[in-house]
Amino acid sequence: MSLLRLPNELLISIFEVSPDILSALRFACANKRLRGIWNDDTTGHQIIRAILSSQLPAYDEALDLATTEVEVAECQSSLSIPPSLWLPRLLHNAEMARSVCWLFTDYIDKLPESRYQHHTSFTSLPISYYLIRQLVTAHRQNANSKISKLVSEMEGSSPKILQTHWELYMFMCEYMDEAEQERHDMLKVKARAAEDYIYGPVNKEEWETTFWVLESALENKSDEY
């Protein structure tokens, strides 16, 4: 039977068992009908989730950040963003999350044990990474409704989750090298020495504001430790 005679449901199933996203993209390029399935908002989301959700930690949070960035860049609703726009951002951000989380874990492993003896463990580092990036993006765009939603989500989090957010944020600002910080658009244009003791070389307004949001959320949970 010709592939084109198969119903869409079976074609979608073939997409979903692709070993990786590149294989799915090649399959989508085979003909116009397959491209239509791939580029459709609904089926495209379904296919990509089936392939990547088990491969990318914190997939939902990564997807939220990618679509938020497209909304900002393209000035369009997240309900109408085709996968071709947000997938490159999703994959790029996932790679940056892997890099930051590996660097943070390596940094922690090399510290004296007493430095983190009050923690039994950190929670999901990728989730914290995407939350930080969401806060920075929201502050950059003055998206107050988005900020309020993120703050509300943090208020419902456990102290351990908030502590993970805080520790990862501070690592990114104070201990990551400048090459890595530059990838995240974190560096000052010119250093202001009077503030360096708090922010290191990072001093963009949206990162400063994120600092205070995280600190406030953590302080509000201090009585639960």
N, CA, C and O of each residue as an XYZ file, in Angstrom:
900
protein
N       0.846     -1.199      0.000
C       0.000      0.000      0.000
C       0.880      1.246      0.000
O       1.885      1.303      0.709
N       0.494      2.253     -0.806
C       1.215      3.511     -0.842
C       1.103      4.217      0.503
O       0.058      4.182      1.153
N       2.181      4.849      0.903
C       2.199      5.598      2.163
C       1.110      6.661      2.181
O       0.508      6.921      3.223
N       0.859      7.269      1.042
C      -0.108      8.356      0.976
C      -1.544      7.878      1.141
O      -2.445      8.690      1.350
N      -1.768      6.564      1.051
C      -3.124      6.045      1.249
C      -3.439      5.816      2.724
O      -4.594      5.594      3.089
N      -2.427      5.869      3.557
C      -2.651      5.658      4.988
C      -3.399      6.841      5.585
O      -3.179      7.979      5.170
N      -4.280      6.593      6.553
C      -4.960      7.704      7.232
C      -3.960      8.515      8.058
O      -2.886      8.026      8.412
N      -4.331      9.756      8.358
C      -3.432     10.628      9.121
C      -3.033     10.024     10.458
O      -1.902     10.203     10.912
N      -3.967      9.301     11.097
C      -3.666      8.719     12.412
C      -2.458      7.782     12.346
O      -1.618      7.778     13.246
N      -2.378      6.987     11.271
C      -1.245      6.073     11.128
C       0.035      6.815     10.768
O       1.119      6.441     11.215
N      -0.086      7.856      9.968
C       1.089      8.648      9.621
C       1.654      9.343     10.860
O       2.868      9.434     11.039
N       0.759      9.825     11.700
C       1.193     10.448     12.953
C       1.918      9.429     13.825
O       2.937      9.743     14.441
N       1.387      8.207     13.873
C       2.027      7.149     14.659
C       3.428      6.844     14.140
O       4.341      6.579     14.922
N       3.597      6.882     12.810
C       4.923      6.664     12.229
C       5.871      7.785     12.657
O       7.018      7.533     13.028
N       5.380      9.021     12.601
C       6.181     10.148     13.087
C       6.619      9.919     14.540
O       7.779     10.129     14.892
N       5.676      9.490     15.364
C       5.918      9.413     16.805
C       6.949      8.369     17.212
O       7.543      8.471     18.286
N       7.168      7.363     16.363
C       8.171      6.345     16.702
C       9.526      6.660     16.072
O      10.416      5.810     16.061
N       9.685      7.870     15.550
C      10.989      8.272     15.028
C      12.013      8.231     16.161
O      11.702      8.628     17.284
N      13.230      7.758     15.884
C      14.235      7.655     16.948
C      14.720      9.002     17.454
O      15.185      9.108     18.589
N      14.615     10.031     16.621
C      15.046     11.365     17.029
C      14.334     12.400     16.168
O      13.662     12.068     15.192
N      14.496     13.652     16.553
C      13.747     14.718     15.883
C      14.234     14.929     14.457
O      13.445     15.319     13.596
N      15.511     14.681     14.184
C      16.034     14.843     12.828
C      15.405     13.831     11.875
O      15.100     14.163     10.729
N      15.209     12.601     12.343
C      14.552     11.584     11.511
C      13.118     11.991     11.181
O      12.643     11.784     10.064
N      12.435     12.574     12.168
C      11.063     13.033     11.931
C      11.042     14.169     10.911
O      10.153     14.226     10.061
N      12.015     15.068     10.993
C      12.091     16.170     10.034
C      12.324     15.644      8.617
O      11.728     16.143      7.663
N      13.182     14.646      8.481
C      13.421     14.055      7.161
C      12.139     13.425      6.619
O      11.826     13.567      5.437
N      11.407     12.737      7.475
C      10.154     12.114      7.073
C       9.155     13.180      6.627
O       8.422     12.992      5.655
N       9.135     14.294      7.345
C       8.204     15.372      7.014
C       8.503     15.990      5.655
O       7.610     16.532      5.003
N       9.741     15.910      5.236
C      10.131     16.506      3.952
C       9.790     15.615      2.753
O      10.012     16.011      1.608
N       9.260     14.431      3.004
C       9.023     13.463      1.929
C       7.968     13.933      0.937
O       8.101     13.707     -0.266
N       6.917     14.587      1.434
C       5.877     15.081      0.528
C       5.041     16.150      1.229
O       5.187     16.398      2.426
N       4.164     16.773      0.446
C       3.383     17.899      0.950
C       2.455     17.492      2.092
O       2.284     18.240      3.055
N       1.861     16.316      1.985
C       0.914     15.883      3.017
C       1.614     15.694      4.356
O       1.091     16.093      5.397
N       2.799     15.085      4.329
C       3.546     14.882      5.576
C       4.017     16.210      6.160
O       4.041     16.387      7.378
N       4.388     17.138      5.287
C       4.772     18.470      5.779
C       3.601     19.157      6.454
O       3.767     19.854      7.455
N       2.400     18.950      5.891
C       1.216     19.552      6.490
C       0.938     19.011      7.878
O       0.572     19.762      8.782
N       1.112     17.697      8.050
C       0.916     17.086      9.371
C       1.944     17.631     10.349
O       1.610     17.964     11.486
N       3.192     17.722      9.910
C       4.269     18.198     10.774
C       4.071     19.662     11.191
O       4.326     20.028     12.339
N       3.614     20.493     10.243
C       3.492     21.925     10.507
C       2.186     22.320     11.176
O       2.031     23.463     11.604
N       1.256     21.397     11.271
C      -0.005     21.692     11.941
C       0.239     21.913     13.438
O       0.989     21.166     14.067
N      -0.400     22.943     14.003
C      -0.186     23.261     15.418
C      -0.445     22.062     16.315
O       0.361     21.753     17.193
N      -1.568     21.384     16.099
C      -1.973     20.298     16.987
C      -1.146     19.039     16.783
O      -0.563     18.511     17.731
N      -1.095     18.558     15.539
C      -0.371     17.308     15.296
C       1.138     17.490     15.445
O       1.842     16.575     15.873
N       1.631     18.681     15.088
C       3.058     18.947     15.263
C       3.463     18.887     16.727
O       4.477     18.278     17.069
N       2.666     19.521     17.602
C       2.909     19.446     19.048
C       2.899     17.993     19.518
O       3.771     17.561     20.272
N       1.899     17.254     19.058
C       1.740     15.860     19.489
C       2.956     15.015     19.101
O       3.456     14.227     19.904
N       3.422     15.185     17.873
C       4.552     14.395     17.380
C       5.834     14.748     18.132
O       6.562     13.863     18.584
N       6.099     16.027     18.260
C       7.340     16.460     18.913
C       7.352     16.049     20.377
O       8.386     15.633     20.900
N       6.206     16.165     21.040
C       6.135     15.724     22.439
C       6.437     14.227     22.553
O       7.165     13.806     23.453
N       5.882     13.430     21.649
C       6.097     11.983     21.698
C       7.573     11.634     21.546
O       8.059     10.689     22.168
N       8.288     12.397     20.716
C       9.698     12.111     20.462
C      10.596     12.659     21.566
O      11.520     11.981     22.014
N      10.324     13.885     22.003
C      11.275     14.583     22.871
C      10.970     14.541     24.362
O      11.868     14.762     25.174
N       9.726     14.262     24.740
C       9.386     14.364     26.163
C      10.200     13.421     27.035
O      10.453     13.721     28.201
N      10.615     12.277     26.479
C      11.430     11.349     27.255
C      12.930     11.626     27.098
O      13.750     11.046     27.811
N      13.278     12.505     26.172
C      14.689     12.800     25.910
C      15.153     14.108     26.542
O      16.328     14.256     26.875
N      14.227     15.061     26.708
C      14.572     16.355     27.276
C      13.980     16.487     28.671
O      12.757     16.484     28.812
N      14.805     16.601     29.702
C      14.273     16.821     31.053
C      13.454     18.112     31.104
O      13.798     19.101     30.457
N      12.374     18.089     31.877
C      11.502     19.264     32.039
C      10.982     19.746     30.681
O      11.035     20.935     30.366
N      10.477     18.799     29.886
C      10.035     19.135     28.528
C       8.956     20.209     28.537
O       9.019     21.148     27.744
N       7.964     20.089     29.419
C       6.863     21.059     29.436
C       7.367     22.468     29.733
O       6.931     23.435     29.109
N       8.286     22.575     30.686
C       8.844     23.884     31.021
C       9.678     24.430     29.869
O       9.664     25.630     29.594
N      10.412     23.531     29.191
C      11.200     23.949     28.035
C      10.291     24.453     26.917
O      10.600     25.446     26.258
N       9.173     23.766     26.707
C       8.215     24.178     25.680
C       7.595     25.526     26.023
O       7.439     26.379     25.149
N       7.241     25.722     27.284
C       6.662     27.004     27.705
C       7.620     28.161     27.420
O       7.208     29.212     26.929
N       8.901     27.956     27.733
C       9.875     29.019     27.489
C      10.032     29.281     25.997
O      10.076     30.437     25.576
N      10.117     28.234     25.200
C      10.295     28.397     23.754
C       9.125     29.154     23.134
O       9.331     30.052     22.318
N       7.901     28.796     23.513
C       6.740     29.480     22.935
C       6.646     30.918     23.447
O       6.217     31.809     22.714
N       7.043     31.148     24.702
C       7.063     32.512     25.222
C       8.030     33.376     24.422
O       7.715     34.515     24.078
N       9.199     32.835     24.130
C      10.193     33.595     23.365
C       9.695     33.901     21.958
O       9.961     34.979     21.426
N       8.975     32.960     21.350
C       8.425     33.217     20.021
C       7.328     34.271     20.095
O       7.241     35.139     19.227
N       6.496     34.202     21.122
C       5.460     35.227     21.307
C       6.087     36.611     21.340
O       5.598     37.544     20.704
N       7.179     36.730     22.095
C       7.851     38.024     22.236
C       8.467     38.456     20.910
O       8.310     39.604     20.495
N       9.163     37.541     20.247
C       9.882     37.883     19.022
C       8.943     38.125     17.837
O       9.172     39.016     17.020
N       7.887     37.320     17.761
C       6.995     37.377     16.594
C       5.709     38.145     16.853
O       4.919     38.368     15.936
N       5.497     38.552     18.109
C       4.290     39.299     18.485
C       3.018     38.553     18.075
O       2.130     39.120     17.439
N       2.946     37.281     18.447
C       1.764     36.507     18.129
C       1.382     35.605     19.293
O       2.198     35.315     20.167
N       0.127     35.167     19.290
C      -0.375     34.323     20.362
C       0.255     32.945     20.322
O       0.520     32.395     19.253
N       0.496     32.383     21.529
C       1.074     31.039     21.605
C       0.145     29.994     21.005
O       0.586     28.892     20.679
N      -1.141     30.324     20.855
C      -2.100     29.372     20.301
C      -1.920     29.190     18.797
O      -2.431     28.230     18.221
N      -1.202     30.103     18.168
C      -1.076     30.030     16.709
C       0.377     29.913     16.253
O       0.693     30.252     15.112
N       1.250     29.445     17.115
C       2.659     29.338     16.762
C       2.945     27.948     16.206
O       2.785     26.962     16.926
N       3.360     27.841     14.953
C       3.658     26.518     14.383
C       4.961     25.960     14.953
O       5.831     26.724     15.370
N       5.103     24.636     14.974
C       6.326     24.019     15.504
C       7.602     24.510     14.840
O       8.653     24.543     15.479
N       7.529     24.895     13.566
C       8.731     25.346     12.866
C       9.351     26.574     13.519
O      10.544     26.824     13.352
N       8.550     27.350     14.266
C       9.069     28.533     14.940
C       9.639     28.221     16.324
O      10.704     28.721     16.688
N       8.923     27.388     17.098
C       9.393     27.193     18.478
C      10.351     26.020     18.652
O      11.085     25.976     19.639
N      10.361     25.062     17.713
C      11.243     23.908     17.886
C      12.729     24.292     17.918
O      13.452     23.783     18.774
N      13.221     25.170     17.020
C      14.640     25.545     17.126
C      14.984     26.165     18.478
O      16.054     25.902     19.026
N      14.080     26.988     19.017
C      14.324     27.601     20.324
C      14.300     26.546     21.427
O      15.104     26.594     22.358
N      13.384     25.603     21.318
C      13.298     24.531     22.301
C      14.608     23.754     22.366
O      15.142     23.514     23.449
N      15.123     23.362     21.205
C      16.357     22.577     21.161
C      17.553     23.397     21.630
O      18.427     22.880     22.326
N      17.596     24.661     21.254
C      18.699     25.538     21.687
C      18.676     25.714     23.203
O      19.709     25.590     23.860
N      17.506     26.001     23.756
C      17.400     26.203     25.200
C      17.697     24.923     25.972
O      18.274     24.970     27.058
N      17.305     23.787     25.417
C      17.600     22.516     26.080
C      19.099     22.275     26.149
O      19.613     21.772     27.148
N      19.800     22.641     25.073
C      21.258     22.496     25.089
C      21.883     23.418     26.126
O      22.807     23.016     26.833
N      21.390     24.650     26.226
C      21.923     25.581     27.229
C      21.600     25.108     28.640
O      22.419     25.248     29.548
N      20.396     24.541     28.827
C      20.034     24.016     30.142
C      20.970     22.879     30.538
O      21.431     22.821     31.678
N      21.250     21.974     29.600
C      22.176     20.873     29.889
C      23.541     21.412     30.315
O      24.149     20.915     31.264
N      24.009     22.425     29.607
C      25.320     22.994     29.895
C      25.348     23.608     31.292
O      26.259     23.335     32.073
N      24.351     24.435     31.609
C      24.317     25.099     32.908
C      24.181     24.086     34.042
O      24.868     24.193     35.058
N      23.304     23.115     33.873
C      23.076     22.133     34.939
C      24.313     21.271     35.166
O      24.624     20.918     36.303
N      25.021     20.932     34.086
C      26.262     20.167     34.242
C      27.308     20.998     34.968
O      27.981     20.498     35.870
N      27.453     22.276     34.580
C      28.431     23.139     35.231
C      28.117     23.319     36.711
O      29.019     23.304     37.549
N      26.834     23.489     37.032
C      26.433     23.667     38.428
C      26.722     22.405     39.238
O      27.256     22.488     40.344
N      26.378     21.249     38.701
C      26.624     19.988     39.399
C      28.114     19.777     39.624
O      28.538     19.338     40.693
N      28.902     20.096     38.599
C      30.354     19.963     38.736
C      30.885     20.903     39.805
O      31.765     20.535     40.583
N      30.350     22.113     39.841
C      30.751     23.098     40.852
C      30.428     22.598     42.262
O      31.257     22.698     43.166
N      29.223     22.062     42.440
C      28.808     21.554     43.751
C      29.692     20.385     44.176
O      30.099     20.296     45.335
N      29.983     19.498     43.243
C      30.789     18.314     43.570
C      32.184     18.676     44.063
O      32.796     17.919     44.816
N      32.685     19.830     43.640
C      34.046     20.221     44.010
C      34.112     21.069     45.273
O      35.202     21.412     45.732
N      32.948     21.412     45.842
C      32.926     22.199     47.077
C      33.135     21.306     48.289
O      32.868     20.106     48.234
N      33.616     21.896     49.395
C      33.666     21.128     50.647
C      32.278     20.619     51.006
O      31.294     21.327     50.798
N      32.179     19.421     51.534
C      30.874     18.809     51.826
C      30.023     19.676     52.736
O      28.798     19.688     52.616
N      30.665     20.407     53.652
C      29.905     21.201     54.613
C      29.101     22.315     53.957
O      28.127     22.805     54.530
N      29.517     22.722     52.735
C      28.841     23.847     52.078
C      27.371     23.551     51.831
O      26.541     24.452     51.948
N      27.028     22.323     51.497
C      25.643     21.986     51.196
C      25.116     20.849     52.070
O      24.234     20.096     51.659
N      25.661     20.735     53.267
C      25.242     19.621     54.103
C      23.803     19.767     54.592
O      23.192     18.783     55.008
N      23.251     20.990     54.546
C      21.865     21.175     54.993
C      20.858     20.779     53.917
O      19.654     20.804     54.171
N      21.315     20.419     52.740
C      20.414     19.951     51.692
C      20.498     18.434     51.581
O      21.590     17.870     51.519
N      19.349     17.779     51.555
C      19.388     16.343     51.256
C      19.638     16.141     49.768
O      20.332     15.204     49.374
N      19.076     17.014     48.942
C      19.313     16.979     47.498
C      18.659     18.202     46.880
O      17.787     18.828     47.482
N      19.088     18.529     45.682
C      18.403     19.564     44.926
C      17.272     18.916     44.139
O      17.309     17.725     43.830
N      16.265     19.726     43.824
C      15.185     19.232     42.973
C      15.629     19.395     41.518
O      16.814     19.603     41.257
N      14.712     19.305     40.587
C      15.059     19.302     39.167
C      15.762     20.591     38.746
O      15.159     21.664     38.745
N      17.022     20.477     38.396
C      17.769     21.649     37.940
C      17.232     22.211     36.618
O      17.146     23.432     36.482
N      16.867     21.375     35.642
C      16.300     21.952     34.412
C      15.038     22.773     34.664
O      14.847     23.818     34.041
N      14.174     22.311     35.571
C      12.973     23.086     35.881
C      13.363     24.455     36.428
O      12.779     25.471     36.051
N      14.351     24.477     37.318
C      14.812     25.751     37.875
C      15.392     26.644     36.784
O      15.149     27.851     36.761
N      16.149     26.049     35.894
C      16.752     26.828     34.806
C      15.674     27.509     33.976
O      15.768     28.706     33.703
N      14.650     26.760     33.572
C      13.608     27.338     32.725
C      12.778     28.367     33.481
O      12.328     29.347     32.888
N      12.568     28.164     34.777
C      11.849     29.150     35.588
C      12.618     30.458     35.636
O      12.030     31.530     35.493
N      13.922     30.380     35.834
C      14.754     31.587     35.861
C      14.673     32.316     34.528
O      14.487     33.532     34.487
N      14.813     31.566     33.440
C      14.745     32.184     32.116
C      13.370     32.799     31.854
O      13.271     33.850     31.220
N      12.309     32.149     32.340
C      10.965     32.704     32.162
C      10.837     34.034     32.903
O      10.272     34.993     32.377
N      11.366     34.087     34.130
C      11.307     35.324     34.906
C      12.069     36.444     34.209
O      11.585     37.571     34.111
N      13.256     36.124     33.730
C      14.067     37.133     33.039
C      13.344     37.637     31.796
O      13.295     38.843     31.551
N      12.782     36.719     31.010
C      12.066     37.102     29.791
C      10.859     37.959     30.116
O      10.596     38.951     29.435
N      10.119     37.581     31.160
C       8.924     38.344     31.548
C       9.302     39.754     31.993
O       8.639     40.722     31.620
N      10.365     39.873     32.791
C      10.803     41.195     33.238
C      11.319     42.031     32.079
O      11.127     43.246     32.050
N      11.972     41.383     31.126
C      12.506     42.104     29.964
C      11.378     42.735     29.161
O      11.538     43.811     28.584
N      10.228     42.051     29.129
C       9.091     42.535     28.348
C       8.051     43.270     29.196
O       7.002     43.676     28.695
N       8.354     43.436     30.485
C       7.393     44.061     31.409
C       6.031     43.364     31.364
O       4.982     44.006     31.400
N       6.080     42.048     31.286
C       4.850     41.250     31.207
C       4.361     40.943     32.615
O       4.640     39.875     33.160
N       3.631     41.881     33.196
C       3.241     41.761     34.604
C       2.348     40.562     34.878
O       2.455     39.941     35.935
N       1.466     40.228     33.937
C       0.584     39.073     34.159
C       1.387     37.782     34.195
O       1.094     36.881     34.980
N       2.407     37.695     33.335
C       3.271     36.521     33.312
C       4.087     36.437     34.598
O       4.251     35.356     35.164
N       4.595     37.570     35.055
C       5.370     37.601     36.294
C       4.502     37.160     37.461
O       4.933     36.363     38.294
N       3.276     37.677     37.524
C       2.360     37.310     38.609
C       2.073     35.818     38.615
O       1.990     35.196     39.675
N       1.920     35.246     37.423
C       1.664     33.808     37.326
C       2.867     33.011     37.823
O       2.705     32.034     38.554
N       4.064     33.420     37.435
C       5.276     32.717     37.868
C       5.475     32.834     39.372
O       5.853     31.867     40.033
N       5.218     34.025     39.909
C       5.346     34.222     41.354
C       4.338     33.358     42.102
O       4.659     32.764     43.132
N       3.114     33.293     41.575
C       2.087     32.460     42.202
C       2.502     30.999     42.205
O       2.292     30.300     43.196
N       3.086     30.528     41.115
C       3.563     29.147     41.048
C       4.663     28.902     42.072
O       4.702     27.849     42.709
N       5.555     29.872     42.230
C       6.636     29.723     43.204
C       6.110     29.698     44.634
O       6.630     28.975     45.483
N       5.079     30.491     44.893
C       4.499     30.531     46.240
C       3.914     29.181     46.647
O       3.826     28.864     47.833
N       3.518     28.396     45.654
C       2.990     27.066     45.941
C       4.050     25.988     45.962
O       3.742     24.819     46.196
N       5.307     26.366     45.719
C       6.399     25.394     45.691
C       6.918     25.106     47.095
O       6.688     25.879     48.025
N       7.608     24.003     47.232
C       8.228     23.659     48.511
C       9.482     24.499     48.711
O      10.043     25.010     47.742
N       9.934     24.652     49.974
C      11.182     25.383     50.225
C      12.367     24.798     49.460
O      13.237     25.540     49.005
N      12.406     23.480     49.317
C      13.533     22.851     48.626
C      13.561     23.260     47.154
O      14.632     23.504     46.599
N      12.395     23.334     46.525
C      12.331     23.758     45.127
C      12.805     25.201     44.988
O      13.584     25.522     44.091
N      12.330     26.072     45.885
C      12.740     27.467     45.839
C      14.238     27.616     46.094
O      14.903     28.449     45.478
N      14.759     26.800     47.008
C      16.193     26.842     47.286
C      16.993     26.446     46.043
O      18.050     27.017     45.772
N      16.490     25.476     45.297
C      17.162     25.069     44.069
C      17.149     26.208     43.053
O      18.165     26.490     42.416
N      15.982     26.870     42.902
C      15.920     28.033     42.013
C      16.995     29.050     42.393
O      17.743     29.542     41.549
N      17.045     29.347     43.682
C      17.952     30.380     44.189
C      19.415     30.005     43.968
O      20.201     30.815     43.476
N      19.774     28.786     44.331
C      21.172     28.368     44.221
C      21.623     28.344     42.760
O      22.748     28.737     42.453
N      20.749     27.883     41.856
C      21.128     27.844     40.447
C      21.275     29.258     39.903
O      22.206     29.547     39.151
N      20.358     30.133     40.282
C      20.444     31.527     39.846
C      21.751     32.157     40.307
O      22.446     32.788     39.511
N      22.092     31.995     41.575
C      23.310     32.596     42.104
C      24.555     32.018     41.435
O      25.527     32.733     41.191
N      24.517     30.734     41.145
C      25.649     30.130     40.427
C      25.805     30.768     39.052
O      26.914     31.119     38.649
N      24.695     30.919     38.331
C      24.762     31.502     36.997
C      25.323     32.922     37.038
O      26.108     33.310     36.172
N      24.923     33.684     38.036
C      25.339     35.082     38.106
C      26.760     35.258     38.656
O      27.480     36.159     38.223
N      27.166     34.417     39.594
C      28.412     34.655     40.301
C      29.561     33.737     39.899
O      30.724     34.125     40.008
N      29.254     32.520     39.433
C      30.325     31.540     39.269
C      30.500     30.996     37.856
O      31.532     30.392     37.563
N      29.536     31.189     36.985
C      29.743     30.766     35.603
C      30.775     31.668     34.948
O      30.846     32.857     35.258
N      31.573     31.117     34.048
C      32.565     31.967     33.390
C      31.876     32.885     32.381
O      30.723     32.668     32.008
N      32.602     33.909     31.953
C      32.007     34.943     31.121
C      31.547     34.418     29.759
O      30.564     34.907     29.203
N      32.250     33.435     29.231
C      31.836     32.883     27.940
C      30.442     32.266     28.042
O      29.614     32.439     27.148
N      30.186     31.544     29.137
C      28.870     30.934     29.330
C      27.826     31.996     29.630
O      26.702     31.917     29.135
N      28.188     32.992     30.437
C      27.239     34.074     30.726
C      26.868     34.844     29.469
O      25.726     35.272     29.306
N      27.834     35.014     28.588
C      27.562     35.733     27.343
C      26.537     34.992     26.488
O      25.718     35.618     25.817
N      26.581     33.672     26.510
C      25.600     32.883     25.758
C      24.184     33.163     26.242
O      23.223     33.048     25.482
N      24.065     33.532     27.509
C      22.750     33.774     28.102
C      22.405     35.260     28.155
O      21.417     35.651     28.776
N      23.223     36.085     27.501
C      22.974     37.531     27.438
C      22.889     38.122     28.845
O      21.963     38.867     29.163
N      23.866     37.777     29.676
C      23.827     38.176     31.079
C      24.815     39.280     31.434
O      24.694     39.879     32.503
N      25.776     39.565     30.585
C      26.886     40.422     30.989
C      26.543     41.903     30.919
O      25.725     42.337     30.107
N      27.193     42.666     31.795
C      27.085     44.111     31.755
C      27.785     44.652     30.520
O      28.685     44.022     29.965
N      27.351     45.828     30.107
C      28.104     46.539     29.080
C      29.368     47.110     29.701
O      30.463     46.962     29.159
N      29.203     47.768     30.850
C      30.336     48.244     31.633
C      30.094     47.871     33.088
O      28.995     48.065     33.608
N      31.103     47.344     33.736
C      30.961     46.925     35.128
C      30.766     48.139     36.031
O      31.387     49.184     35.836
N      29.889     47.978     37.024
C      29.725     48.993     38.059
C      30.229     48.384     39.354
O      29.536     47.591     39.992
N      31.437     48.762     39.735
C      32.144     48.070     40.812
C      31.367     48.063     42.120
O      31.459     47.101     42.883
N      30.601     49.122     42.394
C      29.889     49.189     43.672
C      28.860     48.086     43.817
O      28.489     47.734     44.937
N      28.388     47.530     42.701
C      27.367     46.494     42.762
C      27.923     45.113     42.451
O      27.210     44.117     42.569
N      29.183     45.045     42.056
C      29.752     43.767     41.654
C      29.731     42.741     42.771
O      29.639     41.543     42.502
N      29.814     43.179     44.011
C      29.858     42.214     45.107
C      28.552     41.437     45.232
O      28.533     40.356     45.819
N      27.478     41.964     44.697
C      26.198     41.236     44.716
C      25.985     40.485     43.413
O      25.625     39.308     43.422
N      26.202     41.146     42.315
C      25.805     40.588     41.033
C      26.959     40.078     40.181
O      26.728     39.547     39.095
N      28.197     40.227     40.647
C      29.318     39.856     39.807
C      29.292     40.688     38.531
O      28.971     41.875     38.588
N      29.618     40.107     37.394
C      29.599     40.872     36.135
C      28.202     40.999     35.544
O      28.037     41.593     34.479
N      27.191     40.449     36.221
C      25.825     40.443     35.689
C      25.053     41.614     36.278
O      24.918     41.725     37.497
N      24.556     42.473     35.426
C      23.872     43.631     35.979
C      22.777     44.173     35.068
O      22.449     45.358     35.134
N      22.217     43.336     34.233
C      21.098     43.800     33.435
C      19.850     43.829     34.315
O      19.675     43.005     35.213
N      19.004     44.787     34.030
C      17.874     45.053     34.919
C      17.004     43.822     35.147
O      16.575     43.566     36.272
N      16.740     43.059     34.087
C      15.845     41.917     34.235
C      16.444     40.833     35.119
O      15.710     40.106     35.789
N      17.779     40.713     35.131
C      18.418     39.733     36.015
C      18.418     40.232     37.453
O      18.267     39.440     38.383
N      18.587     41.541     37.646
C      18.520     42.103     38.993
C      17.126     41.907     39.587
O      16.982     41.511     40.744
N      16.104     42.190     38.782
C      14.737     42.058     39.271
C      14.421     40.607     39.615
O      13.739     40.335     40.603
N      14.911     39.682     38.805
C      14.728     38.262     39.091
C      15.369     37.887     40.417
O      14.828     37.075     41.167
N      16.524     38.478     40.706
C      17.194     38.270     41.992
C      16.251     38.573     43.156
O      16.113     37.768     44.078
N      15.603     39.737     43.105
C      14.735     40.145     44.210
C      13.464     39.300     44.281
O      12.963     39.029     45.372
N      12.950     38.893     43.154
C      11.761     38.024     43.145
C      12.079     36.690     43.812
O      11.311     36.214     44.648
N      13.206     36.086     43.445
C      13.593     34.796     44.024
C      13.902     34.928     45.513
O      13.510     34.081     46.316
N      14.603     35.993     45.869
C      14.938     36.189     47.282
C      13.678     36.361     48.126
O      13.570     35.791     49.211
N      12.725     37.150     47.623
C      11.479     37.375     48.352
C      10.696     36.076     48.514
O      10.178     35.795     49.594
N      10.608     35.285     47.451
C       9.874     34.008     47.522
C      10.527     33.072     48.530
O       9.840     32.364     49.266
N      11.849     33.073     48.558
C      12.569     32.180     49.490
C      12.378     32.641     50.926
O      12.187     31.816     51.820
N      12.426     33.932     51.155
C      12.236     34.451     52.513
C      10.833     34.148     53.026
O      10.650     33.857     54.208
N       9.837     34.215     52.133
C       8.463     33.939     52.540
C       8.261     32.487     52.957
O       7.296     32.155     53.647
N       9.192     31.618     52.526
C       9.110     30.190     52.863
C      10.033     29.828     54.035
O      10.091     28.669     54.443
N      10.746     30.812     54.570
C      11.767     30.509     55.566
C      11.225     29.839     56.815
O      11.938     29.078     57.470
N       9.971     30.113     57.152
C       9.402     29.530     58.360
C       9.010     28.055     58.157
O       8.601     27.391     59.109
N       9.134     27.539     56.912
C       8.788     26.151     56.642
C      10.005     25.238     56.692
O       9.876     24.019     56.574
N      11.190     25.825     56.867
C      12.397     24.984     56.937
C      12.445     24.251     58.269
O      13.381     23.493     58.523
